[in-house]
Amino acid sequence: MKLDRIGGLACLLLGAAGWVGCGSGETVVQVTPPPAVDQLRTTLNQIGEAGVVDSSVEYVQQLAEEIAAEDPSKSQLIAETEKLTRVRGKSAIKKQVTEILKLLE
């Protein structure tokens, strides 16, 4: 008999929790990514500071293409980011990053 009362109480509590809900007040947060130009500047600065061309250069190229598609006057970005993939040496990388950043001004 005691076991029936415990089982009944457990069912009652589970039913109440299901009815009330655990996360009834969900909040949806809309996140707007920064503009492609800002993302490109940030990534280029990171490459320039590190002095190493790594896989992030692919992201740089993607952003350059996106920016050039939106603003044809920025089409030189594509060629300059391509040059960045071939540059070797910390000072040469920093120089190329600087050249690309000038195109964003």
DSSP file (Angstrom, degrees, kcal/mol; ACC not computed):
  #  RESIDUE AA STRUCTURE BP1 BP2  ACC     N-H-->O    O-->H-N    N-H-->O    O-->H-N    TCO  KAPPA ALPHA  PHI   PSI    X-CA   Y-CA   Z-CA
    1    1 A M     >        0   0    0      0, 0.0     4,-1.6     0, 0.0     5,-0.1   0.000 360.0 360.0 360.0 -41.7    0.0    0.0    0.0
    2    2 A K  H  >  +     0   0    0      1,-0.2     4,-2.0     2,-0.2     5,-0.2   0.881 360.0  54.3 -63.6 -37.5    2.8    2.4    0.8
    3    3 A L  H  > S+     0   0    0      1,-0.2     4,-2.6     2,-0.2    -1,-0.2   0.866 105.2  53.4 -64.5 -37.2    4.5    1.6   -2.5
    4    4 A D  H  > S+     0   0    0      2,-0.2     4,-2.4     1,-0.2    -1,-0.2   0.870 108.0  50.6 -64.2 -36.8    1.2    2.5   -4.3
    5    5 A R  H  X S+     0   0    0     -4,-1.6     4,-2.4     2,-0.2    -2,-0.2   0.904 111.8  46.9 -68.3 -40.8    1.2    5.9   -2.6
    6    6 A I  H  X S+     0   0    0     -4,-2.0     4,-2.5     2,-0.2    -2,-0.2   0.920 114.1  47.7 -67.3 -42.7    4.8    6.6   -3.6
    7    7 A G  H  X S+     0   0    0     -4,-2.6     4,-2.3     2,-0.2    -2,-0.2   0.902 113.1  48.7 -63.1 -41.4    4.1    5.5   -7.2
    8    8 A G  H  X S+     0   0    0     -4,-2.4     4,-2.2     2,-0.2    -2,-0.2   0.896 111.7  48.7 -65.1 -40.9    1.0    7.6   -7.3
    9    9 A L  H  X S+     0   0    0     -4,-2.4     4,-2.5     2,-0.2    -2,-0.2   0.899 110.8  50.9 -66.1 -40.8    2.9   10.6   -5.9
   10   10 A A  H  X S+     0   0    0     -4,-2.5     4,-2.6     2,-0.2     5,-0.2   0.916 111.3  48.1 -62.7 -43.7    5.7   10.2   -8.4
   11   11 A C  H  X S+     0   0    0     -4,-2.3     4,-2.5     1,-0.2    -1,-0.2   0.899 111.0  51.2 -63.3 -40.7    3.2   10.0  -11.3
   12   12 A L  H  X S+     0   0    0     -4,-2.2     4,-2.2     2,-0.2    -2,-0.2   0.920 112.1  45.9 -63.2 -44.0    1.4   13.1   -9.9
   13   13 A L  H  X S+     0   0    0     -4,-2.5     4,-2.5     2,-0.2    -2,-0.2   0.909 113.6  48.6 -66.2 -43.1    4.7   15.1   -9.7
   14   14 A L  H  X S+     0   0    0     -4,-2.6     4,-2.3     1,-0.2    -2,-0.2   0.903 111.9  49.7 -63.6 -40.8    5.9   13.9  -13.2
   15   15 A G  H  X S+     0   0    0     -4,-2.5     4,-2.0    -5,-0.2    -2,-0.2   0.899 111.4  48.5 -64.5 -40.8    2.5   14.9  -14.7
   16   16 A A  H  X S+     0   0    0     -4,-2.2     4,-2.7     2,-0.2     5,-0.3   0.906 111.2  50.2 -66.5 -41.3    2.6   18.3  -13.0
   17   17 A A  H  X S+     0   0    0     -4,-2.5     4,-2.9     1,-0.2    -2,-0.2   0.897 111.8  48.3 -64.2 -39.8    6.2   18.9  -14.3
   18   18 A G  H  < S+     0   0    0     -4,-2.3    -1,-0.2     2,-0.2    -2,-0.2   0.865 113.4  47.3 -67.1 -36.3    5.1   17.9  -17.8
   19   19 A W  H  < S+     0   0    0     -4,-2.0    -2,-0.2    -5,-0.2    -1,-0.2   0.911 119.0  38.4 -72.3 -42.5    2.1   20.2  -17.7
   20   20 A V  H  < S-     0   0    0     -4,-2.7    -2,-0.2    -5,-0.1    -3,-0.2   0.897 105.6-142.6 -75.1 -41.5    4.0   23.2  -16.3
   21   21 A G     <  -     0   0    0     -4,-2.9     3,-0.3    -5,-0.3    -3,-0.1   0.118  12.1-114.8  90.5 151.7    7.1   22.5  -18.4
   22   22 A C  S    S+     0   0    0      1,-0.2     3,-0.1    -4,-0.1    -1,-0.1   0.820 107.9  25.4 -92.4 -34.8   10.7   23.0  -17.5
   23   23 A G  S    S+     0   0    0      1,-0.1     3,-0.4     3,-0.0    -1,-0.2  -0.425  70.5 150.4-126.6  57.6   11.7   25.8  -19.9
   24   24 A S        +     0   0    0     -3,-0.3     2,-0.6     1,-0.2    -1,-0.1   0.715  65.4  58.5 -68.0 -21.0    8.4   27.5  -20.6
   25   25 A G  S    S+     0   0    0     -3,-0.1    -1,-0.2     2,-0.0     2,-0.2  -0.528  70.2 175.2-111.3  67.5   10.0   31.0  -21.2
   26   26 A E        -     0   0    0     -2,-0.6     2,-0.5    -3,-0.4    -2,-0.0  -0.487  16.1-152.8 -72.1 138.2   12.4   30.5  -24.1
   27   27 A T        -     0   0    0     -2,-0.2     2,-0.5     2,-0.0    -2,-0.0  -0.954   2.8-148.4-114.0 129.0   14.0   33.6  -25.4
   28   28 A V        -     0   0    0     -2,-0.5     2,-0.6     2,-0.0    -2,-0.0  -0.847  10.9-160.8 -98.2 126.4   15.2   33.8  -29.0
   29   29 A V        -     0   0    0     -2,-0.5     2,-0.5     2,-0.0    -2,-0.0  -0.932   6.8-148.5-111.2 121.7   18.3   36.0  -29.6
   30   30 A Q        -     0   0    0     -2,-0.6     2,-0.5     2,-0.0    -2,-0.0  -0.778  12.9-162.6 -88.5 125.1   18.9   37.3  -33.1
   31   31 A V        -     0   0    0     -2,-0.5    -2,-0.0     0, 0.0     0, 0.0  -0.941   3.3-158.8-112.1 123.4   22.7   37.6  -33.7
   32   32 A T        -     0   0    0     -2,-0.5    -2,-0.0     3,-0.0     0, 0.0  -0.887  19.2-131.3-101.1 119.8   23.7   39.8  -36.7
   33   33 A P        -     0   0    0      0, 0.0     3,-0.1     0, 0.0     6,-0.0  -0.338  31.8 -98.7 -66.5 151.7   27.2   39.0  -37.9
   34   34 A P        -     0   0    0      0, 0.0     5,-0.1     0, 0.0     0, 0.0  -0.270  53.7 -79.9 -64.7 158.6   29.5   41.9  -38.4
   35   35 A P     >  -     0   0    0      0, 0.0     4,-2.1     0, 0.0     3,-0.4  -0.195  40.5-112.8 -57.5 152.3   29.9   43.2  -42.0
   36   36 A A  H  > S+     0   0    0      1,-0.2     4,-2.6     2,-0.2     5,-0.2   0.832 116.5  58.3 -57.1 -35.2   32.3   41.3  -44.2
   37   37 A V  H  > S+     0   0    0      2,-0.2     4,-2.5     1,-0.2    -1,-0.2   0.919 107.5  46.1 -63.0 -43.2   34.7   44.3  -44.3
   38   38 A D  H  > S+     0   0    0     -3,-0.4     4,-2.4     2,-0.2    -2,-0.2   0.900 112.6  50.1 -66.4 -40.4   35.1   44.2  -40.5
   39   39 A Q  H  X S+     0   0    0     -4,-2.1     4,-2.4     2,-0.2    -2,-0.2   0.904 111.3  49.5 -63.2 -40.5   35.5   40.4  -40.5
   40   40 A L  H  X S+     0   0    0     -4,-2.6     4,-2.8     2,-0.2     5,-0.2   0.927 110.3  49.8 -65.0 -45.3   38.2   40.8  -43.2
   41   41 A R  H  X S+     0   0    0     -4,-2.5     4,-2.6     1,-0.2     5,-0.2   0.940 112.2  48.2 -57.6 -47.9   40.0   43.5  -41.3
   42   42 A T  H  X S+     0   0    0     -4,-2.4     4,-1.9     1,-0.2    -2,-0.2   0.930 114.0  45.1 -60.0 -47.7   40.0   41.4  -38.1
   43   43 A T  H  X S+     0   0    0     -4,-2.4     4,-2.2     1,-0.2    -1,-0.2   0.898 113.0  50.4 -66.3 -41.0   41.3   38.3  -39.8
   44   44 A L  H  X S+     0   0    0     -4,-2.8     4,-2.9     1,-0.2    -1,-0.2   0.906 108.9  52.1 -63.8 -41.0   44.0   40.1  -41.8
   45   45 A N  H  X S+     0   0    0     -4,-2.6     4,-2.6    -5,-0.2    -1,-0.2   0.889 108.9  51.0 -61.9 -38.3   45.2   41.8  -38.6
   46   46 A Q  H  X S+     0   0    0     -4,-1.9     4,-2.2     2,-0.2    -1,-0.2   0.916 111.8  46.6 -65.0 -42.5   45.4   38.4  -36.9
   47   47 A I  H  X>S+     0   0    0     -4,-2.2     4,-2.5     2,-0.2     5,-0.9   0.927 113.4  49.4 -63.9 -44.9   47.5   37.1  -39.8
   48   48 A G  H  <5S+     0   0    0     -4,-2.9    -2,-0.2     1,-0.2    -1,-0.2   0.898 111.7  48.0 -62.1 -42.0   49.7   40.1  -39.8
   49   49 A E  H  <5S+     0   0    0     -4,-2.6    -1,-0.2     1,-0.2    -2,-0.2   0.898 116.6  42.8 -65.8 -40.7   50.3   39.9  -36.1
   50   50 A A  H  <5S-     0   0    0     -4,-2.2    -2,-0.2    -5,-0.2    -1,-0.2   0.823  94.9-145.0 -74.8 -30.6   51.1   36.2  -36.3
   51   51 A G  T  <5 +     0   0    0     -4,-2.5     2,-0.4     1,-0.2    -3,-0.2   0.766  62.8 111.6  70.0  24.5   53.2   36.6  -39.4
   52   52 A V      < -     0   0    0     -5,-0.9     2,-0.8    41,-0.1    -1,-0.2  -0.996  62.6-143.0-134.1 132.9   52.0   33.3  -40.6
   53   53 A V        +     0   0    0     -2,-0.4     2,-0.1    34,-0.2    -6,-0.0  -0.860  40.2 154.7 -94.3 114.0   49.7   32.4  -43.5
   54   54 A D    >   -     0   0    0     -2,-0.8     3,-1.9     0, 0.0     4,-0.2  -0.362  62.6 -59.6-121.5-158.3   47.6   29.5  -42.4
   55   55 A S  T >> S+     0   0    0      1,-0.3     3,-1.6     2,-0.2     4,-0.7   0.688 119.2  78.3 -65.3 -16.5   44.1   28.1  -43.2
   56   56 A S  H 3> S+     0   0    0      1,-0.3     4,-2.0     2,-0.2    -1,-0.3   0.707  76.7  75.3 -65.2 -16.7   42.5   31.4  -42.3
   57   57 A V  H <> S+     0   0    0     -3,-1.9     4,-2.3     1,-0.2    -1,-0.3   0.813  88.3  59.0 -64.7 -28.1   43.7   32.8  -45.6
   58   58 A E  H <> S+     0   0    0     -3,-1.6     4,-2.1    -4,-0.2    -1,-0.2   0.898 105.5  48.1 -65.1 -39.6   40.9   30.7  -47.2
   59   59 A Y  H  X S+     0   0    0     -4,-0.7     4,-2.6     2,-0.2    -2,-0.2   0.891 109.1  54.0 -65.7 -39.9   38.4   32.7  -45.1
   60   60 A V  H  X S+     0   0    0     -4,-2.0     4,-2.5     1,-0.2    -2,-0.2   0.919 109.2  48.2 -59.3 -45.3   40.1   35.9  -46.2
   61   61 A Q  H  X S+     0   0    0     -4,-2.3     4,-2.3     2,-0.2    -2,-0.2   0.905 110.5  51.3 -63.9 -40.9   39.7   34.9  -49.8
   62   62 A Q  H  X S+     0   0    0     -4,-2.1     4,-2.1     1,-0.2    -2,-0.2   0.927 111.9  46.4 -61.5 -45.4   36.0   34.1  -49.3
   63   63 A L  H  X S+     0   0    0     -4,-2.6     4,-2.8     2,-0.2     5,-0.2   0.899 110.2  53.7 -64.8 -40.3   35.4   37.5  -47.6
   64   64 A A  H  X S+     0   0    0     -4,-2.5     4,-2.6     1,-0.2    14,-0.2   0.913 109.7  47.9 -60.8 -42.5   37.3   39.3  -50.4
   65   65 A E  H  X S+     0   0    0     -4,-2.3     4,-2.1     2,-0.2    -1,-0.2   0.902 111.8  50.2 -64.2 -40.8   35.1   37.6  -53.0
   66   66 A E  H  X S+     0   0    0     -4,-2.1     4,-1.5     2,-0.2    -2,-0.2   0.920 112.9  45.8 -63.4 -44.5   32.0   38.5  -51.1
   67   67 A I  H  X S+     0   0    0     -4,-2.8     4,-2.4     1,-0.2     7,-0.2   0.917 112.6  50.3 -65.6 -43.6   33.0   42.2  -50.7
   68   68 A A  H  < S+     0   0    0     -4,-2.6    -1,-0.2     1,-0.2    -2,-0.2   0.849 107.5  54.4 -64.2 -34.5   34.0   42.4  -54.4
   69   69 A A  H  < S+     0   0    0     -4,-2.1    -1,-0.2     1,-0.2    -2,-0.2   0.868 114.0  41.3 -66.8 -35.4   30.6   40.9  -55.4
   70   70 A E  H  < S+     0   0    0     -4,-1.5    -2,-0.2     1,-0.3    -1,-0.2   0.819 130.6  25.5 -79.6 -32.1   28.9   43.6  -53.4
   71   71 A D    ><  -     0   0    0     -4,-2.4     3,-2.7    -5,-0.1    -1,-0.3  -0.829  65.1-165.9-137.5  94.9   31.2   46.4  -54.5
   72   72 A P  G >  S+     0   0    0      0, 0.0     3,-1.7     0, 0.0     4,-0.1   0.722  86.3  70.8 -55.2 -23.2   33.0   45.9  -57.9
   73   73 A S  G 3  S+     0   0    0      1,-0.3     3,-0.3     2,-0.1    -5,-0.1   0.653  94.3  57.2 -68.7 -12.0   35.4   48.7  -57.1
   74   74 A K  G X   +     0   0    0     -3,-2.7     3,-1.9    -7,-0.2     4,-0.3   0.159  69.4 113.5-100.5  16.7   36.9   46.4  -54.5
   75   75 A S  T X>  +     0   0    0     -3,-1.7     3,-1.2     1,-0.3     4,-0.7   0.750  62.6  72.2 -63.5 -23.2   37.7   43.6  -57.0
   76   76 A Q  H 3> S+     0   0    0     -3,-0.3     4,-2.3     1,-0.3    -1,-0.3   0.738  81.3  75.3 -62.5 -21.8   41.4   44.2  -56.5
   77   77 A L  H <> S+     0   0    0     -3,-1.9     4,-2.5     1,-0.2    -1,-0.3   0.875  89.7  56.4 -56.7 -37.9   41.0   42.5  -53.1
   78   78 A I  H <> S+     0   0    0     -3,-1.2     4,-1.7    -4,-0.3    -1,-0.2   0.938 109.4  43.5 -63.1 -47.4   40.7   39.2  -54.8
   79   79 A A  H  X S+     0   0    0     -4,-0.7     4,-1.9     1,-0.2    -1,-0.2   0.896 114.9  50.1 -65.0 -40.2   44.1   39.5  -56.5
   80   80 A E  H  X S+     0   0    0     -4,-2.3     4,-1.5     1,-0.2    -2,-0.2   0.866 109.9  49.1 -70.0 -35.7   45.8   40.8  -53.4
   81   81 A T  H  X S+     0   0    0     -4,-2.5     4,-0.9    -5,-0.2    -1,-0.2   0.835 108.1  55.5 -71.9 -29.9   44.4   38.1  -51.2
   82   82 A E  H >X S+     0   0    0     -4,-1.7     3,-0.7    -5,-0.2     4,-0.6   0.906 105.2  52.6 -64.5 -41.0   45.7   35.5  -53.8
   83   83 A K  H >X S+     0   0    0     -4,-1.9     3,-1.4     1,-0.2     4,-0.9   0.876 100.7  62.6 -60.2 -36.9   49.1   37.1  -53.5
   84   84 A L  H 3< S+     0   0    0     -4,-1.5     3,-0.4     1,-0.3    -1,-0.2   0.825  95.0  60.2 -59.7 -31.6   48.9   36.6  -49.7
   85   85 A T  H << S+     0   0    0     -4,-0.9    -1,-0.3    -3,-0.7    -2,-0.2   0.750 109.7  42.5 -68.1 -22.1   48.7   32.8  -50.2
   86   86 A R  H << S+     0   0    0     -3,-1.4    -1,-0.2    -4,-0.6    -2,-0.2   0.558  88.5 108.3-101.4  -9.6   52.1   32.9  -51.9
   87   87 A V     <  -     0   0    0     -4,-0.9     2,-0.4    -3,-0.4   -34,-0.2  -0.441  47.8-167.4 -73.6 140.2   54.0   35.2  -49.6
   88   88 A R        +     0   0    0     -2,-0.1     4,-0.2   -36,-0.1   -36,-0.1  -0.964  45.1  46.4-127.0 145.6   56.6   33.8  -47.3
   89   89 A G  S  > S-     0   0    0     -2,-0.4     4,-2.5   -38,-0.2     5,-0.2   0.286  80.4-100.8  97.4 136.9   58.4   35.4  -44.4
   90   90 A K  H  > S+     0   0    0      1,-0.2     4,-2.3     2,-0.2     5,-0.2   0.890 119.9  46.0 -57.3 -45.9   57.0   37.4  -41.5
   91   91 A S  H  > S+     0   0    0      1,-0.2     4,-2.1     2,-0.2    -1,-0.2   0.883 113.2  49.8 -69.0 -36.9   57.9   40.8  -42.9
   92   92 A A  H  > S+     0   0    0     -4,-0.2     4,-2.3     2,-0.2    -1,-0.2   0.879 110.9  50.4 -67.8 -37.1   56.6   40.0  -46.3
   93   93 A I  H  X S+     0   0    0     -4,-2.5     4,-2.6     2,-0.2    -2,-0.2   0.939 110.7  48.6 -65.2 -46.6   53.3   38.7  -44.9
   94   94 A K  H  X S+     0   0    0     -4,-2.3     4,-2.3     1,-0.2    -2,-0.2   0.897 111.1  51.2 -60.3 -40.5   52.9   41.9  -42.8
   95   95 A K  H  X S+     0   0    0     -4,-2.1     4,-2.1     2,-0.2    -1,-0.2   0.925 111.3  46.6 -62.9 -45.2   53.6   44.0  -45.9
   96   96 A Q  H  X S+     0   0    0     -4,-2.3     4,-2.2     2,-0.2    -2,-0.2   0.895 110.9  52.3 -66.3 -39.5   51.0   42.2  -48.0
   97   97 A V  H  X S+     0   0    0     -4,-2.6     4,-2.7     1,-0.2    -1,-0.2   0.917 108.6  51.5 -60.3 -42.8   48.4   42.4  -45.2
   98   98 A T  H  X S+     0   0    0     -4,-2.3     4,-1.9     1,-0.2    -2,-0.2   0.905 108.1  51.7 -60.7 -42.3   49.0   46.2  -45.0
   99   99 A E  H  X S+     0   0    0     -4,-2.1     4,-1.1     2,-0.2    -1,-0.2   0.908 111.5  46.7 -61.5 -42.3   48.5   46.5  -48.8
  100  100 A I  H >X S+     0   0    0     -4,-2.2     4,-0.7     1,-0.2     3,-0.6   0.921 109.3  53.9 -66.7 -43.1   45.2   44.6  -48.5
  101  101 A L  H >< S+     0   0    0     -4,-2.7     3,-0.9     1,-0.2     4,-0.4   0.847 102.3  58.9 -61.1 -33.7   44.0   46.7  -45.6
  102  102 A K  H >< S+     0   0    0     -4,-1.9     3,-1.1     1,-0.2    -1,-0.2   0.855  99.7  57.9 -62.1 -34.8   44.7   49.9  -47.6
  103  103 A L  H << S+     0   0    0     -4,-1.1    -1,-0.2    -3,-0.6    -2,-0.2   0.719 100.3  58.0 -68.6 -19.1   42.2   48.7  -50.2
  104  104 A L  T <<        0   0    0     -3,-0.9    -1,-0.2    -4,-0.7    -2,-0.2   0.575 360.0 360.0 -86.4  -9.8   39.5   48.5  -47.5
  105  105 A E    <         0   0    0     -3,-1.1    -1,-0.2    -4,-0.4    -2,-0.1   0.487 360.0 360.0 -74.0 360.0   39.9   52.2  -46.6
